[in-house]
Amino acid sequence: MKKYLYILMLPIALLWTACDKEGLSVPVASFTMSTTETSINETVAFTYTGTGAEQVVLFTGDEGHNHDLIHQGNSGLVLNKGLLTYSYKTAGVYKVVLIATNYNDRAEDMVYSVDSAWITVNDDNVELRSVSLRKDMYLKELQAQKIGDNTLLFAVPYKVRVSNRDIAVSMNKQRVSIEPMSNSAVVTVNGAAYNENTSYDLTQPFEIEVCSPSGNSKTYHSVVMHYPVFESFSIEGVDGVSACSEYYFDKVSITVELPAGTDVSALKPVFASADAQQITVNGEQQISGETVVDFTEPVVYTLTTGDGDVSVESTVEVSVSLL
């Protein structure tokens, strides 16, 4: 039901005098919603269809924007050019209130009108916002990549560099951060309630199930793959010294020190990698002990394991110096 209300900042007689003088008129409050029933995290468009308003504010009805709680700190959202897009985070039935306001130049007098409608928000979202591996020694979380509809790919380094040392990563004891799109969803891991402080064994099958308040559920399967590395890398019989990156899990550097006078422009590195199914430099396939490489500048090797969508790639920068 549409209501017209007046804020009287002056006595009634003076207010109507000001209205006549300034031409202050009551605006028309009306609006449309793109839908009257939606799901959490889905966008709803609110469009002002009234006229004559200097300002239009909309209370979406959910926490923090409930018009009935305006005196308890709840606030409305200002429409920009008559439009507001909004997504609800929590399921419920909400009263949406639009207030159209008109005032004179000095804002001494104000009139406004109100329109309202109801919207139903369902929570049937079973999607994941993010999944990541948590480890205190990591400088950043390791995000899982979603492959297809329900597969999570964990690309994990063999080692991480901490305080100038390469520390081995244990896959049988990893904390996992799981954030569903719905704050009300129930998450289980391998059939047991998820706990962010539990260390999980990622060497074993790892399944995440998300169940929404509406009863929908979805199971995500995990694939764990290591970033491929060189188990060995040598030039002219000299072994390279490797070091992980402090900031990037998929980057490794190798330095090789050769005797003075060595021609570094045409060397044949000897290397081995159990993981890498393809090793390239600038897109060209590399063969251990056969491919000639110019090391006058650092050379970046690209190592790839897996195939199709489920693949992991790492880079190894090799630098050669002379003693």
Number of C-alpha atoms within 10 A of each C-alpha: 6 12 12 15 13 13 10 14 12 12 9 10 9 13 19 16 13 16 18 11 10 13 12 20 17 21 23 23 25 20 19 15 17 12 12 13 13 18 19 20 18 13 15 19 13 21 18 23 12 16 12 15 20 12 17 25 20 26 23 26 24 18 13 15 19 22 22 12 13 13 9 10 10 16 19 19 14 16 17 13 10 15 16 18 14 13 15 21 19 17 21 16 15 18 18 20 23 27 26 25 23 21 21 17 9 7 9 12 21 20 20 24 21 21 19 19 18 15 18 15 21 20 24 19 25 23 21 19 10 14 21 17 18 19 16 8 13 16 15 15 15 20 18 19 17 18 14 9 11 15 18 22 20 22 23 22 22 19 19 24 20 15 8 11 12 16 14 11 16 14 17 12 14 17 20 22 18 19 16 19 19 23 15 16 24 17 22 17 17 14 11 10 12 17 15 12 11 12 15 19 14 19 13 12 11 17 18 23 22 23 21 22 17 13 13 13 17 16 19 17 17 21 19 18 19 19 24 29 26 17 11 13 22 20 18 14 10 14 18 20 15 20 18 23 17 18 13 15 22 22 21 23 19 21 18 18 16 19 11 9 8 13 13 17 12 13 17 19 20 18 17 14 15 10 18 20 12 17 22 15 15 10 9 12 12 20 16 14 14 11 14 14 15 14 16 13 12 15 18 18 21 23 23 20 21 15 9 7 9 18 14 22 19 22 21 22 15 20 18 18 16 12 8
